[in-house]
Amino acid sequence: MVLKLVLDDEIEQKFREKAMRTFGFSKGFLKEAGETAIADWIVLDTEELPKLENPVKAMRGIFRHLKKKYTSVELQHETLKLWVKEK
């Protein structure tokens, strides 16, 4: 699986330096560092997400405030706005 991330320049630089120091400058060091970082984050974030019986039913009515037709990408952006607002 491929996962592309756009990082702040300073964060990227620090990540690369830490990865080189930890895993050495050999082929695949960034992949190994990224996998380790994500796995560690998953372990640290122990909050369980609720299981939804019917996710479509849970979404029903969530976009009722939208008046015009949206593309799928525009709907993704609207969904993100709703999720960020809830947290």
ZAVO-564248 format. One record per residue (C-alpha): residue in one letter; x, y, z. Coordinates in pm, 1 decimal. Last residue first. Layout:
% residues N
rest, x, y, z
A, X, Y, Z
...
//
This chain:
% residues 87
rest, x, y, z
K, -1381.2, 1769.0, 1777.4
E, -1724.0, 1814.3, 1615.1
K, -1618.0, 2110.0, 1394.3
V, -1330.1, 1908.4, 1246.1
W, -1567.6, 1628.8, 1149.5
L, -1817.6, 1867.9, 989.7
K, -1549.1, 2052.0, 789.0
L, -1409.2, 1718.0, 671.9
T, -1753.1, 1614.8, 549.7
E, -1784.1, 1938.7, 350.0
H, -1445.9, 1870.5, 187.5
Q, -1550.2, 1515.5, 99.7
L, -1873.8, 1654.2, -46.3
E, -1669.9, 1888.7, -268.6
V, -1466.8, 1589.6, -390.0
S, -1783.5, 1392.6, -468.5
T, -1915.7, 1684.2, -671.6
Y, -2179.5, 1904.1, -515.9
K, -2533.6, 1995.5, -620.5
K, -2665.3, 2308.6, -452.1
K, -2852.1, 2365.1, -123.2
L, -2638.4, 2194.1, 138.6
H, -2796.2, 2223.6, 485.7
R, -2940.5, 1871.1, 457.1
F, -2588.6, 1725.5, 448.7
I, -2606.6, 1528.5, 775.4
G, -2962.6, 1418.9, 709.1
R, -2880.1, 1049.4, 682.5
M, -2518.3, 992.0, 782.2
A, -2596.5, 750.4, 1067.0
K, -2838.7, 560.6, 842.3
V, -2561.4, 511.9, 586.7
P, -2326.7, 386.9, 859.5
N, -2566.7, 106.2, 959.5
E, -2456.2, -94.8, 1262.2
L, -2192.2, 159.6, 1354.2
K, -1903.6, 55.8, 1577.8
P, -1787.3, 337.6, 1804.4
L, -1420.2, 428.8, 1778.8
E, -1204.0, 299.3, 2061.1
E, -964.3, 544.6, 2222.7
T, -626.9, 372.5, 2259.4
D, -421.1, 626.3, 2065.8
L, -75.8, 524.0, 2191.9
V, -80.3, 192.8, 2003.4
I, -187.0, 364.7, 1680.5
W, 85.6, 626.5, 1723.4
D, 350.5, 357.2, 1771.1
A, 235.9, 178.3, 1454.2
I, 245.4, 507.3, 1260.0
A, 597.7, 592.3, 1377.8
T, 727.7, 238.8, 1316.5
E, 579.7, 226.7, 966.6
G, 728.6, 566.4, 885.3
A, 1072.7, 472.4, 1019.5
E, 1074.8, 146.3, 823.0
K, 967.9, 319.2, 502.7
L, 1222.6, 597.4, 556.2
F, 1503.7, 344.5, 611.8
G, 1411.4, 143.1, 302.2
K, 1755.7, 135.3, 142.2
S, 2024.2, 218.9, 394.5
F, 2111.4, 537.6, 578.0
G, 2086.4, 401.2, 928.6
F, 1770.8, 296.6, 1111.7
T, 1776.3, 522.6, 1420.0
R, 2010.7, 802.7, 1315.6
M, 1875.5, 807.9, 959.6
A, 1513.4, 802.8, 1081.2
K, 1577.3, 1084.9, 1330.4
E, 1736.5, 1300.5, 1059.2
R, 1457.9, 1223.1, 812.1
F, 1187.7, 1300.9, 1068.4
K, 1356.0, 1627.8, 1171.0
Q, 1379.1, 1739.5, 807.3
E, 1018.8, 1641.1, 736.7
I, 894.8, 1825.6, 1044.6
E, 1082.5, 2141.2, 941.8
D, 956.1, 2125.9, 584.0
D, 591.3, 2080.3, 690.7
L, 473.8, 1745.8, 566.3
V, 275.7, 1634.9, 262.8
L, 198.7, 1266.6, 304.6
K, 160.0, 989.6, 49.4
L, 52.0, 643.0, 157.5
V, 119.8, 351.0, -74.3
M, 0.0, 0.0, 0.0
//
